Amino acid sequence: MSFKEIWKCISRKSDFKKEINAIVKKLPSNEEVAKEVLTSFENHHTKVKFDADIKNSYYVFLNDTIYISDNRKDQNEYSRITLIVHEVIHSLQNKFLQWINFLASNIEILLFLVCCICAIIGKSFQILYFSYIGVFILTILARAILELHAVIKSIFDTEKYLTHKLKKEDLKKVMKGVKTNIIVLLPVFLISLFFWKFVRFAIVFYMYI
């Protein structure tokens, strides 16, 4: 795919972007889409909350709840269907892996603070350093598995959902935009996801070399 085609899919001002947004605008509201997708997965336990003040949709596994933006502007974006499907997939992922991700992420932050305190008071514990590295690797792997699985599966499940909602020609256009958007934004998404973790790792590494 050429840069021109990519720009056509992601540029807010492009006619193609306006066209596929107009197609998606005719689809049900975020609330209806979420309920339909959950039903299609036979997920009757996950709760969904809608709020116009929510900037990014997300899933919290501790209370098994998906939080979705109900902003009118978001209702017109073609990517909204994929975002909802993405969060529904998170609600169905392995809970053991989600617990590992949750615990490892919090332990990583705690160990980082302990490492900083030890560095300030002039203490150096090799076992603490290696423990931090181990937990850091674990949290990166767990989060990466969860997110990449949700990203990849959301493409196929979005197409599956839209197959019953759109004409074949409109479906092809929307999915072209969806796939291009994911390809372009995935690196940015991953960087934003792990940026501060790597910053903390760099600080700990610098303190103990």
C-alpha atoms as one frame of an Amber mdcrd trajectory, in Angstrom:
protein
   0.000   0.000   0.000   1.400   3.370  -1.038   1.736   6.370   1.262  -0.975
   8.116  -0.760  -3.446   5.293  -0.068  -2.544   5.248   3.622  -3.013   9.013
   3.870  -6.374   8.702   2.131  -7.540   6.282   4.824  -6.353   8.190   7.889
  -6.536  11.870   6.910  -9.553  13.595   8.457  -9.912  15.778   5.370  -9.796
  13.011   2.759 -12.976  12.193   0.836 -12.467   8.472   1.523 -12.320   9.063
   5.299 -15.483  11.165   5.116 -17.174   8.479   3.049 -16.479   5.611   5.444
 -17.346   7.792   8.452 -20.689   8.506   6.798 -21.252   4.750   6.368 -20.443
   3.977  10.012 -22.550   6.920  11.215 -25.640   5.021  10.044 -24.811   2.052
  12.256 -26.322   1.656  15.752 -25.056   3.707  18.702 -22.033   2.611  20.713
 -24.340   1.217  23.397 -26.278  -0.935  20.928 -23.091  -2.107  19.197 -21.545
  -3.129  22.535 -24.644  -5.102  23.550 -24.862  -6.810  20.153 -21.180  -7.767
  20.160 -21.358  -9.068  23.740 -24.418 -11.138  22.803 -22.670 -12.534  19.717
 -19.859 -13.737  22.010 -22.449 -15.094  24.465 -20.972 -12.827  27.108 -23.787
 -12.058  29.558 -21.644 -11.185  32.572 -19.635  -8.140  31.497 -21.136  -4.747
  32.342 -20.860  -1.751  30.001 -20.823   1.881  31.094 -21.148   4.841  28.732
 -19.942   8.355  29.449 -19.416  11.334  27.157 -16.437  12.408  29.306 -14.491
   9.179  28.698 -11.645   9.919  26.263 -10.544   6.339  25.554 -12.596   3.172
  25.794 -11.116   0.542  28.123 -11.875  -2.655  30.040 -11.335  -3.121  33.789
 -11.173  -6.824  34.608 -11.364  -6.305  38.395 -15.030  -5.299  38.118 -15.586
  -6.917  34.691 -16.716  -3.618  33.176 -16.149  -1.996  29.782 -16.083   1.813
  29.786 -16.986   3.355  26.434 -17.017   6.957  25.272 -20.509   8.140  24.395
 -19.289  11.364  22.848 -21.271  12.413  19.755 -18.027  13.007  17.866 -16.941
   9.425  18.542 -20.209   8.111  17.111 -19.097   9.343  13.685 -15.660   7.723
  13.652 -15.338   4.510  11.633 -12.863   3.096  14.152 -15.462   3.082  16.958
 -16.753  -0.387  16.069 -13.267  -1.905  16.226 -12.559  -0.176  19.555 -15.713
  -1.656  21.070 -14.920  -5.122  19.700 -11.351  -4.759  21.041 -12.610  -4.128
  24.585 -15.153  -6.966  24.387 -12.299  -9.305  23.431 -10.408  -8.137  26.531
 -13.445  -9.091  28.642 -13.180 -12.660  27.333  -9.428 -13.136  27.658  -7.796
 -15.524  30.090  -8.318 -14.172  33.637  -5.149 -15.830  34.904  -3.081 -13.878
  32.358  -4.959 -10.704  33.264  -4.137 -11.261  36.926  -0.476 -11.772  36.032
  -0.527  -8.525  34.061  -2.231  -6.631  36.901   0.006  -7.950  39.684   3.258
  -7.759  37.698   2.514  -4.170  36.605   1.956  -3.034  40.191   4.917  -5.000
  41.576   7.136  -3.477  38.846   6.224   0.040  40.021   6.753  -0.928  43.671
  10.170  -2.458  42.945  11.119   0.633  40.947  10.364   2.841  43.962  12.335
   0.512  46.247  15.293   0.594  43.821  15.191   4.399  43.807  15.093   4.568
  47.607  18.032   2.151  47.868  19.997   4.217  45.354  19.302   7.425  47.321
  20.459   5.961  50.646  23.460   4.378  48.980  22.461   0.734  49.290  22.859
  -1.720  46.442  21.134  -5.106  46.427  21.902  -7.287  43.426  18.920  -9.561
  44.087  16.613  -6.523  44.025  17.980  -5.470  40.645  17.508  -8.918  39.095
  14.040  -9.203  40.667  13.067  -5.948  38.983  14.337  -7.179  35.598  12.365
 -10.420  35.954   9.124  -8.641  36.859   9.706  -6.064  34.100  10.022  -8.796
  31.463   6.930 -10.567  32.843   4.739  -7.462  32.714   5.883  -6.593  29.181
   5.155 -10.116  27.920   1.765 -10.378  29.641   0.546  -6.977  28.408   1.898
  -7.523  24.900   0.132 -10.893  24.596  -3.179  -9.436  25.808  -3.044  -6.367
  23.569  -1.737  -7.988  20.383  -4.308 -10.763  20.663  -7.103  -8.185  21.073
  -5.802  -6.031  18.192  -5.478  -8.896  15.704  -8.741 -10.608  16.663 -10.647
  -7.300  16.604  -9.998  -6.988  12.853 -11.674 -10.316  12.069 -14.502  -9.848
  14.579 -15.230  -6.318  13.329 -15.600  -7.676   9.810 -17.787 -10.493  11.107
 -20.076  -8.005  12.887 -20.270  -5.574   9.963 -21.013  -8.360   7.468 -24.580
  -8.401   8.774 -24.853  -4.617   8.868 -23.370  -3.296   5.622 -23.540  -3.919
   1.929 -20.580  -5.805   0.492 -19.132  -2.690  -1.167 -19.489  -0.556   1.961
 -18.002  -3.345   4.103 -14.941  -3.512   1.866 -14.384   0.255   2.172 -14.795
   0.345   5.935 -12.512  -2.646   6.501  -9.855  -1.077   4.292  -9.918   1.961
   6.571  -9.906  -0.181   9.717  -6.942  -2.317   8.637  -4.919   0.677   7.442
  -5.629   2.563  10.662  -4.451  -0.374  12.789  -1.286  -0.902  10.713  -0.362
   2.778  10.984  -1.280   3.325  14.635  -0.132  -0.009  16.125   3.522   1.095
  16.574   2.351   4.349  18.211  -0.043   2.398  20.433   2.686   0.003  21.586
   5.133   2.830  22.263   2.564   4.706  24.366   1.674   1.468  26.163   5.215
   0.646  27.273   6.948   4.043  27.224   6.983   4.734  30.966   7.861   1.131
  31.785  10.997   1.408  29.640  11.787   4.807  31.170  11.685   3.230  34.633
  13.784   0.293  33.426  16.384   2.693  31.970  16.585   4.559  35.295  17.058
   1.329  37.285  19.619   0.053  34.772  21.551   3.339  35.017  21.544   3.196
  38.826  22.975  -0.317  38.973  25.538  -0.397  36.152
